[in-house]
């Protein structure tokens, strides 16, 4: 007897297939949006632009005495009846309208994202730092004692940079972003950045900001630097770095031990998701922007 063999897909193949299907779903939604915009634009071209142009042309070149509304209405009736002259440019106006519709959707998407980011940043900048520290850590706020200086071992500890980057990735992946204060302990005590400054070649605020941005660019992606805004405050004669993080336009992965991981905020903490959780999170989180 011939034995039957059952092929069981490997976990990697299954994961890649599911990821591809999720991305395909997002592309389909975007395609539907652009198709709807093109159809609406084409309708505007046919039912508004074409009759309007014909009305202006008839006024200038014929003895047309109809009002604009009467003329446009008569043109619409002709279109619905199928009485279209051979030299009518209705197809041309449909194409123009469709292109305008697609262009408008693209412009609106860009402007909407920028305006939302600006308003969010303005609201964050209007907040005083002292009340922010007093409210304590939460889903949109976290404190870090330092960026790279280990206060317990009195030395540079690169692992601490990874902790900061993990938190940044969590805020970037959230729908609302967040604020990270460096130079403040978990209980809200102001520690300052003096030790971090001393660990840098350029021992001042500029050097610290440069180190932060270099770490983001190298480990998370250069395109994400514009989503992190750096401010410095002085409290109790000590510098504090305030990072205001806007939501990212794409999933942000941070590599730990050679494995890319997707980090998210859960309550007042940051944790990494397993593969299934990451796929579902990406679908829901960026589906809103599709």
N, C-alpha and C positions, 0 to 999 in steps of 0.2 A: 504493500500500500504506500501511496505517496503521502509523505507527511506534509501537514499544513503549517506554514510558518506565519506568525503574526508579527508584523513590523510595529514596534513601539517607538514613537518619535523621541528623540533625546530631549531633555529639559531645555537645552540651549535652543534647539530648533523650535520648540513650542513657544518659548519666550520671544524669540525673534518674530515668529509668525504673529503672535498677539500684538507685539509692538507695532508691526507693520499695519495690522488691521486698525489699531487705534489711530495711527497717523493718517491712514486712508480715510477714516471717519472724519477727522478734522479737515482734511483737504476737500472732502465732499461738501461739508458745511460751508467752507469758504467759497467753493464753486457755486453753490446754490445762491449765496449772497450776491456774488458778482453777476450771476445770470439774472437774478431779480432786478438788480440795478440797471443792467443793460436793457431789459424789457421795459422797465419804467421809462428809461431815457428814450428808447425808441418810440414809445407811445407819445411822449412829450413832443418828440420831433415830428411825428405824423399828425397829431391832433392840435398842436399849438404852433410850432415853428413854421411848418409848411403853410397852413392857412394864413398865418400872420404875414409871411413874406408875399404870398399871392395877393393879399388884400392891399399891401403897400404898392405892389407892382401894378395892380389894376387901377388904383387911384391915380398913379402917375401916367399911365399909358392908355387908359380907356375912360369912358364916361360913366364909370361905376358910381352910383349914388346911394348904395346900401351903406348902412352903418357898419362899424367893425364887427359888432356882435351878430348882425344879420348875415354878413358875408361869411364869417367863420362858421356859423351854423349851417349855411348852405353848402359850404365846403365839406363839412362833416357828413352831411346827408349824402353828398356825392360819393364820398369815400365808402360809406357803409353800403351804398347801392352798387358800388363797383364801377361807377362812371368816372373813370380817371383818364385824363388825356394822355396821349403817348409821350408828350414832352413834359409831363409833370415830374417834378423832382422829389416826389414823396419818398422814394427809396433812399435817395441821398440824405434827406432830413432824418429818416429813421436811423441811418448809420451814424449821422452826427449826434443825434440824441442818445444813442446807445453808448457812444464814446464819452459823451459828457456825463452820462450816468455812472460809468465805470470810474471816470476821473474823480467825480464827486465823492464816491464811496471811499476811494483811496485817500483823498485829501481829508475827509471827515475822520477817518480812522487815525491818521497821523495827528491831527489837531486835537482830537478828543483825548488821546493818550497823553499828549503834552500838557494840555490844560488841566487834566486830572492830576498829573504829577506836580504841576506848578502849585495848584491849590492845596494839595496835600503838604507840599514843602512849606508853603507860606504859613499854614496852620501850625506846623511843627516849630517853625522858627519863632513864632509869637509866644511860645511857651518859655517861661523862666526855668533855669536849670535846677535851682534849689527845690522847688515843688516837685519836679520830676524825680529827683533823688529821693525825696521824702515819701513818695508814693510806693517806692520799692519795685522790685522786679515783677514782671508779668508777661503776658503773651507778646506784647509789643515793646518791651523794655528789658534790657539786660545789662548787668554791670560786670566789668572785668578789672581785676586789680592791676594788670599790666599787659603789655603786648608781647614782650619777649624776655623780660627780666623776672627770674624766679626769686621771689621775696624770701622763700624759706631756705633755698640753697645759696642765695647771694651770687648768682651767676646767670649768664644767658641760657635760656632754655627754649630751643626752637619748637618744642612740642606745644608751648603756649601759643605760638603763632597759629598752629593748626586749630587750637581751641577757638581762637577768635575767628578764623576763617570758616569754621564749621557753623558758628553762630551767624555770621554774615550770610552764608549760603541758606540757612534756615529762614532768615528774614527775606532774602531775595526770592525764595520760592513761595513765600506767603502771598496772599492776595492784598495785604495792607502794608507790607514792609515793616519797619520798626526802628528802634533807636538803640544803639550800643554805646555805653559810656565806658571809656577806658581810663583807669586811674581811680576807680571807685570799687571798694570791696563789696562782697555780697550783702553785707548788712548796711550798706550806705555810707560807710566811712570814707572820707576823701583822702586818698593816698598820694595822688599826684603822679607825674610822669618823669620825675627827675632821674630815676634809675634807668628808665627806658632811654631817655635822652643820652645818658652817658654811654650806652651800648652802641650808639650810632656814630657813623663818621661825621655827620652833620648834627651836632648835639643841640637841636632846637626844634621848634614847631614845624618848620619847613622840612627838616630831615625826617621827623616822625611821620608827617603826612606822605612824604615820598616813599618811606618804607611800607606804609599801609597800602598805598596804591600799587606799588611794585608786587607786593604779596597777592593782592587781588588779581592783578593782570596775569601773573605767572600761574596761579593755582586755580582761579575760577574763570578767567577769561577777560581779555582786554576790553571787550565791548561792555562789560559790567561796571567799569570804573565810573561811567557817567551816572550810574544808579546809586552811587555811594557819595554822600556829601559830607565833607569834613569841616568841623568847627572846633575851635578851642575856647575854653572858658577858664577863668581864674576864680577859684573859691578857696578861702582860707590861705591865700597866697600860694596856692598850688594849681598847676595846670591840669585840666581835664580835657580829654579828647572826646568829642561828641560826633558819632557817626549816624547820620540820618539815611536810612536805607529805603529806597523805593522798590516796589515789586519788579521783578525781572520780566523781560519779554519772552523768556525761554526757560526751560528747566536748567537748573544750576547744579552741577555735580562737583563734589570735592573728593579727591582721591586720598584714601587712607590705606597704607600697607599695600599699595599697588592696585587697589580696587576702587573704582569710581562709585561713590555713594550719593544718594539723594537725601538731603537733610531737610526736615520741616520743623516748624514750631508746634509744640503740643503743650498747652498751658504756659508755664514759665520756663520751659526747658526746650532743648533742641535734640532731636533724635533722628537716626537714619531709618529709612524704610527698606523692607525686604523687596524683592523684585516684583511680586504681585502687587504689593501696596504702592510701589512707585509707579507702576503702569496705570493703576486706577487713579492715583493722585494727579498724574500728568494729564490724563484725559479730562478730569473734572476741572482742574485748575486752569488749564489753558484753553479749554473748550469755550470759556466765557469770552476769550479774546479772538476766537476764530471768526 
